[in-house]
């Protein structure tokens, strides 16, 4: 499901940018596959197709981004029923005093997960998805999420490109002119520019010496590094549709 979600996002984004009609049928098929794989009770996804598992936040983010991209390009508009399910899942993994934090999994969705289980990566991913999908999030929950992300800025701990991407997306989408975005933006640009390989056969890439780097390798780190930088240009902030924001 990871492979499907990420590959399908690439197709959906390509269609959104080019309106190439040869991509329309594949995007619709990809969306249909994801919707059929969604847990009809919880609104989540797991590693296997149509799993009975409630789902996990990491898997959820990629599938939700596919559905959002296909919907905003009018390739496959997202229906109200599925939007309700997406919110149901995000609510099930939310925790913290104001509900702004998120956990990786909640095996008992009717109960609220312990705030100690929340992580910066899953909080960033849930925050980004709520913002992109236009799902409700209180001012208190937004502040709680931002405070957690700013407590672990790039450069303050072991590199985590996965976390960096979703936090960059979330903070840019939320309020691109806020102090939170300014602080995060300065940190992420400093780290990405300082760690990018500048010489040799691997010039332009990022070394996989980071969390999950041993699994994904140089392609993984470089793709996510590029995606962090792409956020400025590909994704307009939710409240700004008339012009691009410079990094």
N, C-alpha and C positions, 0 to 999 in steps of 0.2 A: 504493500500500500504506500510506503514511502516513495518507492520508485515510480509508481503510477502517479501519485500526487504531484511530485516535482516535475516529471516529464509533461504532465498535462498542463501545469502552470506555464511551462515554456510554450506550449502550443497556444494556450489561451492568450498569453501576452503577445505572442507573434500575431495572432488574429486581431487583437485590439489595436496593435500598432499599424498593421498593414491593410486590414480588411480583406485579406486574400481569401477568396471564396473557397479555394481548395482546402483551407483549414477548418472551415465551418463544420462540416460533418464530423471530422475527428474530435473537435472540441465538444460537440454535443454528445458524442459517444462517450468521451471521457467523463463528462459531467454525469451522464446517466449511470456509468459504472460506479462513481463515487457515491451517488445518492442511493444506489442499491446496496452498497456496502455499509452505509450508515446504520448504526443501531437505531431501530425505529422507536425505542423507548427512551433512550438517553440522549440521542443526537450526537453520539461519539463514534470514533473509529478506532480500530486496533490493527495489528499487523496482518491479520487474515481477513479475507473477503467475507462480509456479512457475519462477523463474529458476534457471539452473544455477550462478549465482554463489554462493560460499560464504555470503554474507550480510554484514551490518554490524551493529554493536552498537546504533547509534541506532535502526534499524528494528526490531531484536530487542526492545528494551524495550517498545515500544507493543504489539506482538503478544503478548508474554509477559504483559503486564498484562491484556490482554483474556482470555487463556486462564485466568489466575489468578482474575480477577473472576467469570468464568462458572462456574468450577469451585467456588469457595467458596460461591456462591449455589445450587449444585446445578442450574444451568441446563444445563451441559454439563461434567460431571466430566472432569478431565484424566487420561488414561490413562498407565500406567507407561512405555509405549514412547515417547510424546511427551515425558514428563518426562526420560527418558534423553537424548533428542535436545537438549532445552533445556540440560541440563548439558554435553553435548558441545560445543555452540556456545560457551558461556561459558568452558569450559576452553580452547578454541582461541584465544580472544582475550585470555586472561589472561597477564600478564607480571609482571615485578618479581622481587625476590629471593625473596619468599614467595608469589608468585602473586596478590597482592591488587590489582594494577593491571590496567588493561584498555586495549586499543587499539580504534580505530574499525573496522579491517578486518584480517583475516589471509587473504591470498589463497592461502596454502599451509598449511592447517590442521594437517597433521602436524608442522610445525615451530613452535617457540616464537617469538613476535614479540619484537623488540627492546624493552627497557624504555624506551628513548628515545622510542618512538612512543606511549607511554601518555599520556592526557590526563585532566584532572580530570573532564570531563563524562562520558567513557566509563567511567572508573573508578567514578564515582557511579552511573551507570546499571546497570553490571554488579553492583555491590555491592547496590543496591536490589533487583534481580531475584533474586539468590541468596537474599537475606533473605526476600522475599515468597513465593518458591516453596519455601522450606525446603530449599534445596540446600546441600550441605556446603561449609564455608569454615573453614579453620583459624584459630586464634586469631592466629597470626602474619600470615596474609593479611588478616584483619580489621583488625589494628593498622596494617598497611602502607597499606590503603585509607584508613583514618581520617586517618592522618598526611598523606597527599597532599591530602585534601579540606580539612583544617584549614590547610594551607599556602597556600590561596587562599580565604580567607573573603570573603563578600560585603562590598564596600566597598574591597577591597584591589587591585582591578583593574577593567577595563571590565565593566559589568554583563552578565551572561549568565543570563537567566531560565531557559533550558533546563537549564543546569548547576545552578542554584540549586534547581530543582524536584526533580531526582533526588537531589541531595545531601541535601536536607531529608527526602525520603522515606527514603533509606537510613539516615541517622543516627537518625531518629526510630524507625524499625522496629528498628534494631539494639539500642540501649540508651538508652531515653528518659530515664533518670535519670543518665547518665554525664556526665563533664566535657566530652567531645567534643560531645555534643548541646547542653549548656548554652551552650558557647562559640558553636557554630553558630547556635543559636536566637537568642541575643542579637544576633548580627550580621545575620541575615536579617530579623528584625523591624525593626531599626534602619534598614536600607536600604530595605525595602519601605514603611515608614511615612514615611520622609523623602523618597522619590521619587514617591509617589503624588500625582497632580494633585488639588488641593483646591478649585480654583475654575474657573468657566467651563463651557463646553459639555462639556469632557472630564473634568470632576470625577469622581473615583473610579477613573479609569483610570491606566495608566502609559505614559509616552512611549516610542516605539519607538527611543530612542537607546541601543542596546545591540547586542551580538552577535546576528545574525540578525533584528534588528528591522526592517532595511530590506526583508527578504523577507516577514515576517509582519505587520508593521504593528502598530497599536494593539490590535487584537483579540488578536494573538499574545501581546504582552507582558502585557496585562490578564488573559487567560485563565490564563497560567502564574503570574502574581502571585497570582491567586485560588487556584490549585491548590497553591501553596506554603503558603498559609494554611489551606487545607482539610485538609492532612495531619493536623493536630492532631485534627480531629473525625471525618473519614471513615475514616481507617485506624488501627485500634487497633494498638499495638505487638504484634509477634509473640508476646511472652511475657506479654501482658496482655490478658485477654479479658473482665474483669468490670466495668471502669469506664473512662471516658474520661479522658485526661490533659489538663489545662489548659495553654494556651500560656504 
